[in-house]
Amino acid sequence: MICEPCQAMFEEVADQVRAADVFDKVRRGDDALMCRARSNGRDASYFAEVPEPHDLVWVGLLTSDRWLNESIEAALMYQGDDIQELLEDELIDQGFDGRLPVEHFRDNEKQYLFRSPVFLPNGEKLNEEPMINRVSKVLLAYEAAFNQLGDLRAGQDES
């Protein structure tokens, strides 16, 4: 069951990222906020989730599509870009103050994840404006960084 502060944060973040109009669908699950990528049917979603003990929010991209994961990896290698630097550029564009590490791995459910921790500073609460804004900015920065990579790029309108 989702805690009340998590639920409130997810609802506010959902409102902010919906306003950006970059995701196909934004919905709150029992333990995460899921934002479906615009990717021509590719299985990819951006997410925000709060693990116990609620001192950080993981934000990132997940897919169970091995080919999509490989296309993103290949794009990064071919272009010679570092995903942390790409994300940092997008974070700056979003007005996010700070740099985030990026983890990339395959989890126990055989999903491929790129994710970054957004830490909750001491004295702040998950459902307060500063944290809501940070999580929203990181979600939007993830979308902006990854929509240019691999087969996710193919989902963008050419108009």
PyMOL CGO cylinders between C-alpha atoms (Angstrom):
from pymol import cmd
from pymol.cgo import CYLINDER

trace = [
    CYLINDER, 0.00, 0.00, 0.00, 1.28, 3.44, -0.89, 0.3, 1, 1, 1, 1, 1, 1,
    CYLINDER, 1.28, 3.44, -0.89, 1.86, 5.90, 1.94, 0.3, 1, 1, 1, 1, 1, 1,
    CYLINDER, 1.86, 5.90, 1.94, -0.03, 9.21, 1.98, 0.3, 1, 1, 1, 1, 1, 1,
    CYLINDER, -0.03, 9.21, 1.98, 3.05, 11.45, 1.41, 0.3, 1, 1, 1, 1, 1, 1,
    CYLINDER, 3.05, 11.45, 1.41, 4.09, 9.25, -1.55, 0.3, 1, 1, 1, 1, 1, 1,
    CYLINDER, 4.09, 9.25, -1.55, 0.60, 9.35, -3.01, 0.3, 1, 1, 1, 1, 1, 1,
    CYLINDER, 0.60, 9.35, -3.01, 0.45, 13.14, -2.66, 0.3, 1, 1, 1, 1, 1, 1,
    CYLINDER, 0.45, 13.14, -2.66, 3.89, 13.56, -4.24, 0.3, 1, 1, 1, 1, 1, 1,
    CYLINDER, 3.89, 13.56, -4.24, 3.02, 11.26, -7.15, 0.3, 1, 1, 1, 1, 1, 1,
    CYLINDER, 3.02, 11.26, -7.15, -0.22, 13.16, -7.80, 0.3, 1, 1, 1, 1, 1, 1,
    CYLINDER, -0.22, 13.16, -7.80, 1.55, 16.55, -7.86, 0.3, 1, 1, 1, 1, 1, 1,
    CYLINDER, 1.55, 16.55, -7.86, 4.42, 15.25, -10.01, 0.3, 1, 1, 1, 1, 1, 1,
    CYLINDER, 4.42, 15.25, -10.01, 1.88, 13.67, -12.38, 0.3, 1, 1, 1, 1, 1, 1,
    CYLINDER, 1.88, 13.67, -12.38, 0.13, 17.03, -12.79, 0.3, 1, 1, 1, 1, 1, 1,
    CYLINDER, 0.13, 17.03, -12.79, 3.42, 18.77, -13.56, 0.3, 1, 1, 1, 1, 1, 1,
    CYLINDER, 3.42, 18.77, -13.56, 4.65, 16.23, -16.11, 0.3, 1, 1, 1, 1, 1, 1,
    CYLINDER, 4.65, 16.23, -16.11, 1.24, 15.99, -17.79, 0.3, 1, 1, 1, 1, 1, 1,
    CYLINDER, 1.24, 15.99, -17.79, 1.44, 19.74, -18.38, 0.3, 1, 1, 1, 1, 1, 1,
    CYLINDER, 1.44, 19.74, -18.38, 4.69, 19.20, -20.31, 0.3, 1, 1, 1, 1, 1, 1,
    CYLINDER, 4.69, 19.20, -20.31, 2.80, 16.92, -22.74, 0.3, 1, 1, 1, 1, 1, 1,
    CYLINDER, 2.80, 16.92, -22.74, 5.77, 14.64, -23.53, 0.3, 1, 1, 1, 1, 1, 1,
    CYLINDER, 5.77, 14.64, -23.53, 4.38, 11.28, -22.35, 0.3, 1, 1, 1, 1, 1, 1,
    CYLINDER, 4.38, 11.28, -22.35, 1.67, 9.10, -23.89, 0.3, 1, 1, 1, 1, 1, 1,
    CYLINDER, 1.67, 9.10, -23.89, 0.14, 8.27, -20.52, 0.3, 1, 1, 1, 1, 1, 1,
    CYLINDER, 0.14, 8.27, -20.52, 0.84, 9.18, -16.89, 0.3, 1, 1, 1, 1, 1, 1,
    CYLINDER, 0.84, 9.18, -16.89, -0.57, 6.99, -14.13, 0.3, 1, 1, 1, 1, 1, 1,
    CYLINDER, -0.57, 6.99, -14.13, 0.08, 6.23, -10.50, 0.3, 1, 1, 1, 1, 1, 1,
    CYLINDER, 0.08, 6.23, -10.50, 0.45, 2.60, -9.50, 0.3, 1, 1, 1, 1, 1, 1,
    CYLINDER, 0.45, 2.60, -9.50, 0.61, 1.13, -6.02, 0.3, 1, 1, 1, 1, 1, 1,
    CYLINDER, 0.61, 1.13, -6.02, 4.30, 1.86, -5.64, 0.3, 1, 1, 1, 1, 1, 1,
    CYLINDER, 4.30, 1.86, -5.64, 5.36, 4.13, -8.51, 0.3, 1, 1, 1, 1, 1, 1,
    CYLINDER, 5.36, 4.13, -8.51, 4.39, 6.88, -10.91, 0.3, 1, 1, 1, 1, 1, 1,
    CYLINDER, 4.39, 6.88, -10.91, 4.61, 5.52, -14.47, 0.3, 1, 1, 1, 1, 1, 1,
    CYLINDER, 4.61, 5.52, -14.47, 4.92, 7.71, -17.56, 0.3, 1, 1, 1, 1, 1, 1,
    CYLINDER, 4.92, 7.71, -17.56, 4.56, 5.86, -20.87, 0.3, 1, 1, 1, 1, 1, 1,
    CYLINDER, 4.56, 5.86, -20.87, 7.14, 6.93, -23.46, 0.3, 1, 1, 1, 1, 1, 1,
    CYLINDER, 7.14, 6.93, -23.46, 6.03, 8.19, -26.85, 0.3, 1, 1, 1, 1, 1, 1,
    CYLINDER, 6.03, 8.19, -26.85, 7.80, 5.48, -28.78, 0.3, 1, 1, 1, 1, 1, 1,
    CYLINDER, 7.80, 5.48, -28.78, 5.58, 4.01, -31.52, 0.3, 1, 1, 1, 1, 1, 1,
    CYLINDER, 5.58, 4.01, -31.52, 4.52, 1.04, -29.45, 0.3, 1, 1, 1, 1, 1, 1,
    CYLINDER, 4.52, 1.04, -29.45, 7.90, 0.32, -27.87, 0.3, 1, 1, 1, 1, 1, 1,
    CYLINDER, 7.90, 0.32, -27.87, 7.69, -1.00, -24.33, 0.3, 1, 1, 1, 1, 1, 1,
    CYLINDER, 7.69, -1.00, -24.33, 9.27, 1.88, -22.42, 0.3, 1, 1, 1, 1, 1, 1,
    CYLINDER, 9.27, 1.88, -22.42, 8.20, 3.90, -19.43, 0.3, 1, 1, 1, 1, 1, 1,
    CYLINDER, 8.20, 3.90, -19.43, 9.71, 6.58, -17.27, 0.3, 1, 1, 1, 1, 1, 1,
    CYLINDER, 9.71, 6.58, -17.27, 9.10, 6.16, -13.58, 0.3, 1, 1, 1, 1, 1, 1,
    CYLINDER, 9.10, 6.16, -13.58, 9.42, 7.63, -10.12, 0.3, 1, 1, 1, 1, 1, 1,
    CYLINDER, 9.42, 7.63, -10.12, 9.35, 5.26, -7.15, 0.3, 1, 1, 1, 1, 1, 1,
    CYLINDER, 9.35, 5.26, -7.15, 9.97, 5.62, -3.45, 0.3, 1, 1, 1, 1, 1, 1,
    CYLINDER, 9.97, 5.62, -3.45, 11.70, 2.71, -1.70, 0.3, 1, 1, 1, 1, 1, 1,
    CYLINDER, 11.70, 2.71, -1.70, 11.75, 2.22, 2.05, 0.3, 1, 1, 1, 1, 1, 1,
    CYLINDER, 11.75, 2.22, 2.05, 12.81, 4.12, 4.17, 0.3, 1, 1, 1, 1, 1, 1,
    CYLINDER, 12.81, 4.12, 4.17, 11.48, 7.00, 2.02, 0.3, 1, 1, 1, 1, 1, 1,
    CYLINDER, 11.48, 7.00, 2.02, 14.72, 8.99, 1.96, 0.3, 1, 1, 1, 1, 1, 1,
    CYLINDER, 14.72, 8.99, 1.96, 15.03, 9.11, -1.83, 0.3, 1, 1, 1, 1, 1, 1,
    CYLINDER, 15.03, 9.11, -1.83, 13.06, 8.77, -5.04, 0.3, 1, 1, 1, 1, 1, 1,
    CYLINDER, 13.06, 8.77, -5.04, 14.38, 6.66, -7.90, 0.3, 1, 1, 1, 1, 1, 1,
    CYLINDER, 14.38, 6.66, -7.90, 13.66, 8.28, -11.26, 0.3, 1, 1, 1, 1, 1, 1,
    CYLINDER, 13.66, 8.28, -11.26, 14.45, 6.64, -14.55, 0.3, 1, 1, 1, 1, 1, 1,
    CYLINDER, 14.45, 6.64, -14.55, 13.56, 4.69, -17.66, 0.3, 1, 1, 1, 1, 1, 1,
    CYLINDER, 13.56, 4.69, -17.66, 12.60, 1.03, -17.76, 0.3, 1, 1, 1, 1, 1, 1,
    CYLINDER, 12.60, 1.03, -17.76, 11.87, -1.41, -20.54, 0.3, 1, 1, 1, 1, 1, 1,
    CYLINDER, 11.87, -1.41, -20.54, 11.52, -5.15, -20.89, 0.3, 1, 1, 1, 1, 1, 1,
    CYLINDER, 11.52, -5.15, -20.89, 12.44, -4.78, -24.59, 0.3, 1, 1, 1, 1, 1, 1,
    CYLINDER, 12.44, -4.78, -24.59, 15.98, -6.09, -24.94, 0.3, 1, 1, 1, 1, 1, 1,
    CYLINDER, 15.98, -6.09, -24.94, 16.28, -4.65, -28.47, 0.3, 1, 1, 1, 1, 1, 1,
    CYLINDER, 16.28, -4.65, -28.47, 15.29, -1.20, -27.28, 0.3, 1, 1, 1, 1, 1, 1,
    CYLINDER, 15.29, -1.20, -27.28, 17.86, -1.38, -24.48, 0.3, 1, 1, 1, 1, 1, 1,
    CYLINDER, 17.86, -1.38, -24.48, 20.53, -2.45, -26.97, 0.3, 1, 1, 1, 1, 1, 1,
    CYLINDER, 20.53, -2.45, -26.97, 19.59, 0.34, -29.38, 0.3, 1, 1, 1, 1, 1, 1,
    CYLINDER, 19.59, 0.34, -29.38, 19.99, 2.91, -26.59, 0.3, 1, 1, 1, 1, 1, 1,
    CYLINDER, 19.99, 2.91, -26.59, 23.35, 1.43, -25.61, 0.3, 1, 1, 1, 1, 1, 1,
    CYLINDER, 23.35, 1.43, -25.61, 24.47, 1.39, -29.27, 0.3, 1, 1, 1, 1, 1, 1,
    CYLINDER, 24.47, 1.39, -29.27, 23.41, 5.01, -29.77, 0.3, 1, 1, 1, 1, 1, 1,
    CYLINDER, 23.41, 5.01, -29.77, 25.44, 6.05, -26.74, 0.3, 1, 1, 1, 1, 1, 1,
    CYLINDER, 25.44, 6.05, -26.74, 28.48, 4.14, -27.95, 0.3, 1, 1, 1, 1, 1, 1,
    CYLINDER, 28.48, 4.14, -27.95, 28.17, 5.30, -31.57, 0.3, 1, 1, 1, 1, 1, 1,
    CYLINDER, 28.17, 5.30, -31.57, 27.69, 8.95, -30.61, 0.3, 1, 1, 1, 1, 1, 1,
    CYLINDER, 27.69, 8.95, -30.61, 30.39, 8.72, -27.95, 0.3, 1, 1, 1, 1, 1, 1,
    CYLINDER, 30.39, 8.72, -27.95, 28.09, 10.34, -25.40, 0.3, 1, 1, 1, 1, 1, 1,
    CYLINDER, 28.09, 10.34, -25.40, 28.12, 9.69, -21.69, 0.3, 1, 1, 1, 1, 1, 1,
    CYLINDER, 28.12, 9.69, -21.69, 24.58, 9.24, -20.38, 0.3, 1, 1, 1, 1, 1, 1,
    CYLINDER, 24.58, 9.24, -20.38, 25.42, 11.18, -17.20, 0.3, 1, 1, 1, 1, 1, 1,
    CYLINDER, 25.42, 11.18, -17.20, 26.53, 14.16, -19.30, 0.3, 1, 1, 1, 1, 1, 1,
    CYLINDER, 26.53, 14.16, -19.30, 23.44, 13.96, -21.52, 0.3, 1, 1, 1, 1, 1, 1,
    CYLINDER, 23.44, 13.96, -21.52, 21.24, 13.86, -18.43, 0.3, 1, 1, 1, 1, 1, 1,
    CYLINDER, 21.24, 13.86, -18.43, 23.17, 16.70, -16.83, 0.3, 1, 1, 1, 1, 1, 1,
    CYLINDER, 23.17, 16.70, -16.83, 22.58, 18.90, -19.90, 0.3, 1, 1, 1, 1, 1, 1,
    CYLINDER, 22.58, 18.90, -19.90, 18.85, 18.21, -19.72, 0.3, 1, 1, 1, 1, 1, 1,
    CYLINDER, 18.85, 18.21, -19.72, 18.78, 18.78, -15.95, 0.3, 1, 1, 1, 1, 1, 1,
    CYLINDER, 18.78, 18.78, -15.95, 20.34, 22.20, -16.52, 0.3, 1, 1, 1, 1, 1, 1,
    CYLINDER, 20.34, 22.20, -16.52, 17.66, 22.96, -19.12, 0.3, 1, 1, 1, 1, 1, 1,
    CYLINDER, 17.66, 22.96, -19.12, 15.01, 21.99, -16.56, 0.3, 1, 1, 1, 1, 1, 1,
    CYLINDER, 15.01, 21.99, -16.56, 16.54, 24.30, -13.94, 0.3, 1, 1, 1, 1, 1, 1,
    CYLINDER, 16.54, 24.30, -13.94, 17.66, 21.43, -11.73, 0.3, 1, 1, 1, 1, 1, 1,
    CYLINDER, 17.66, 21.43, -11.73, 20.58, 22.34, -9.54, 0.3, 1, 1, 1, 1, 1, 1,
    CYLINDER, 20.58, 22.34, -9.54, 22.89, 19.36, -9.26, 0.3, 1, 1, 1, 1, 1, 1,
    CYLINDER, 22.89, 19.36, -9.26, 24.37, 16.36, -10.98, 0.3, 1, 1, 1, 1, 1, 1,
    CYLINDER, 24.37, 16.36, -10.98, 22.98, 12.84, -10.70, 0.3, 1, 1, 1, 1, 1, 1,
    CYLINDER, 22.98, 12.84, -10.70, 24.64, 9.46, -11.17, 0.3, 1, 1, 1, 1, 1, 1,
    CYLINDER, 24.64, 9.46, -11.17, 22.99, 7.08, -13.62, 0.3, 1, 1, 1, 1, 1, 1,
    CYLINDER, 22.99, 7.08, -13.62, 22.76, 3.36, -12.91, 0.3, 1, 1, 1, 1, 1, 1,
    CYLINDER, 22.76, 3.36, -12.91, 22.10, 0.93, -15.76, 0.3, 1, 1, 1, 1, 1, 1,
    CYLINDER, 22.10, 0.93, -15.76, 21.24, -2.72, -15.12, 0.3, 1, 1, 1, 1, 1, 1,
    CYLINDER, 21.24, -2.72, -15.12, 18.79, -5.56, -15.68, 0.3, 1, 1, 1, 1, 1, 1,
    CYLINDER, 18.79, -5.56, -15.68, 16.63, -6.35, -12.66, 0.3, 1, 1, 1, 1, 1, 1,
    CYLINDER, 16.63, -6.35, -12.66, 15.20, -9.63, -11.36, 0.3, 1, 1, 1, 1, 1, 1,
    CYLINDER, 15.20, -9.63, -11.36, 12.04, -9.14, -13.45, 0.3, 1, 1, 1, 1, 1, 1,
    CYLINDER, 12.04, -9.14, -13.45, 14.26, -8.98, -16.57, 0.3, 1, 1, 1, 1, 1, 1,
    CYLINDER, 14.26, -8.98, -16.57, 13.60, -5.30, -17.12, 0.3, 1, 1, 1, 1, 1, 1,
    CYLINDER, 13.60, -5.30, -17.12, 16.36, -2.96, -18.23, 0.3, 1, 1, 1, 1, 1, 1,
    CYLINDER, 16.36, -2.96, -18.23, 16.66, 0.16, -16.11, 0.3, 1, 1, 1, 1, 1, 1,
    CYLINDER, 16.66, 0.16, -16.11, 18.44, 3.46, -16.29, 0.3, 1, 1, 1, 1, 1, 1,
    CYLINDER, 18.44, 3.46, -16.29, 17.84, 5.29, -13.03, 0.3, 1, 1, 1, 1, 1, 1,
    CYLINDER, 17.84, 5.29, -13.03, 19.07, 8.07, -10.77, 0.3, 1, 1, 1, 1, 1, 1,
    CYLINDER, 19.07, 8.07, -10.77, 18.49, 8.77, -7.08, 0.3, 1, 1, 1, 1, 1, 1,
    CYLINDER, 18.49, 8.77, -7.08, 16.83, 12.03, -6.07, 0.3, 1, 1, 1, 1, 1, 1,
    CYLINDER, 16.83, 12.03, -6.07, 17.62, 12.34, -2.38, 0.3, 1, 1, 1, 1, 1, 1,
    CYLINDER, 17.62, 12.34, -2.38, 15.25, 13.84, 0.16, 0.3, 1, 1, 1, 1, 1, 1,
    CYLINDER, 15.25, 13.84, 0.16, 17.19, 16.46, 2.14, 0.3, 1, 1, 1, 1, 1, 1,
    CYLINDER, 17.19, 16.46, 2.14, 16.93, 16.39, 5.93, 0.3, 1, 1, 1, 1, 1, 1,
    CYLINDER, 16.93, 16.39, 5.93, 13.98, 18.41, 7.14, 0.3, 1, 1, 1, 1, 1, 1,
    CYLINDER, 13.98, 18.41, 7.14, 12.03, 18.13, 3.86, 0.3, 1, 1, 1, 1, 1, 1,
    CYLINDER, 12.03, 18.13, 3.86, 9.02, 15.95, 3.19, 0.3, 1, 1, 1, 1, 1, 1,
    CYLINDER, 9.02, 15.95, 3.19, 8.22, 13.95, 0.06, 0.3, 1, 1, 1, 1, 1, 1,
    CYLINDER, 8.22, 13.95, 0.06, 4.96, 15.78, -0.51, 0.3, 1, 1, 1, 1, 1, 1,
    CYLINDER, 4.96, 15.78, -0.51, 6.37, 19.32, -0.24, 0.3, 1, 1, 1, 1, 1, 1,
    CYLINDER, 6.37, 19.32, -0.24, 6.98, 21.59, -3.20, 0.3, 1, 1, 1, 1, 1, 1,
    CYLINDER, 6.98, 21.59, -3.20, 10.81, 21.44, -3.32, 0.3, 1, 1, 1, 1, 1, 1,
    CYLINDER, 10.81, 21.44, -3.32, 10.88, 17.63, -3.63, 0.3, 1, 1, 1, 1, 1, 1,
    CYLINDER, 10.88, 17.63, -3.63, 7.91, 17.54, -6.01, 0.3, 1, 1, 1, 1, 1, 1,
    CYLINDER, 7.91, 17.54, -6.01, 9.68, 20.04, -8.27, 0.3, 1, 1, 1, 1, 1, 1,
    CYLINDER, 9.68, 20.04, -8.27, 12.98, 18.13, -8.17, 0.3, 1, 1, 1, 1, 1, 1,
    CYLINDER, 12.98, 18.13, -8.17, 11.33, 14.83, -9.09, 0.3, 1, 1, 1, 1, 1, 1,
    CYLINDER, 11.33, 14.83, -9.09, 9.31, 16.46, -11.89, 0.3, 1, 1, 1, 1, 1, 1,
    CYLINDER, 9.31, 16.46, -11.89, 12.42, 18.09, -13.34, 0.3, 1, 1, 1, 1, 1, 1,
    CYLINDER, 12.42, 18.09, -13.34, 14.38, 14.84, -13.25, 0.3, 1, 1, 1, 1, 1, 1,
    CYLINDER, 14.38, 14.84, -13.25, 11.54, 12.92, -14.94, 0.3, 1, 1, 1, 1, 1, 1,
    CYLINDER, 11.54, 12.92, -14.94, 11.36, 15.54, -17.70, 0.3, 1, 1, 1, 1, 1, 1,
    CYLINDER, 11.36, 15.54, -17.70, 15.14, 15.57, -18.06, 0.3, 1, 1, 1, 1, 1, 1,
    CYLINDER, 15.14, 15.57, -18.06, 15.17, 11.78, -18.42, 0.3, 1, 1, 1, 1, 1, 1,
    CYLINDER, 15.17, 11.78, -18.42, 12.56, 12.00, -21.16, 0.3, 1, 1, 1, 1, 1, 1,
    CYLINDER, 12.56, 12.00, -21.16, 14.47, 14.74, -22.98, 0.3, 1, 1, 1, 1, 1, 1,
    CYLINDER, 14.47, 14.74, -22.98, 17.77, 12.82, -22.76, 0.3, 1, 1, 1, 1, 1, 1,
    CYLINDER, 17.77, 12.82, -22.76, 16.43, 9.42, -23.79, 0.3, 1, 1, 1, 1, 1, 1,
    CYLINDER, 16.43, 9.42, -23.79, 13.97, 10.48, -26.49, 0.3, 1, 1, 1, 1, 1, 1,
    CYLINDER, 13.97, 10.48, -26.49, 17.02, 11.19, -28.67, 0.3, 1, 1, 1, 1, 1, 1,
    CYLINDER, 17.02, 11.19, -28.67, 18.52, 7.72, -28.29, 0.3, 1, 1, 1, 1, 1, 1,
    CYLINDER, 18.52, 7.72, -28.29, 18.12, 4.49, -30.19, 0.3, 1, 1, 1, 1, 1, 1,
    CYLINDER, 18.12, 4.49, -30.19, 14.68, 3.27, -31.12, 0.3, 1, 1, 1, 1, 1, 1,
    CYLINDER, 14.68, 3.27, -31.12, 12.99, 5.70, -28.73, 0.3, 1, 1, 1, 1, 1, 1,
    CYLINDER, 12.99, 5.70, -28.73, 13.94, 8.44, -31.20, 0.3, 1, 1, 1, 1, 1, 1,
    CYLINDER, 13.94, 8.44, -31.20, 11.83, 6.73, -33.85, 0.3, 1, 1, 1, 1, 1, 1,
    CYLINDER, 11.83, 6.73, -33.85, 8.72, 7.46, -31.80, 0.3, 1, 1, 1, 1, 1, 1,
    CYLINDER, 8.72, 7.46, -31.80, 9.04, 11.22, -32.24, 0.3, 1, 1, 1, 1, 1, 1,
    CYLINDER, 9.04, 11.22, -32.24, 6.84, 13.03, -34.74, 0.3, 1, 1, 1, 1, 1, 1,
    CYLINDER, 6.84, 13.03, -34.74, 8.71, 14.27, -37.79, 0.3, 1, 1, 1, 1, 1, 1,
    CYLINDER, 8.71, 14.27, -37.79, 6.28, 17.15, -38.39, 0.3, 1, 1, 1, 1, 1, 1,
]
cmd.load_cgo(trace, "trace")
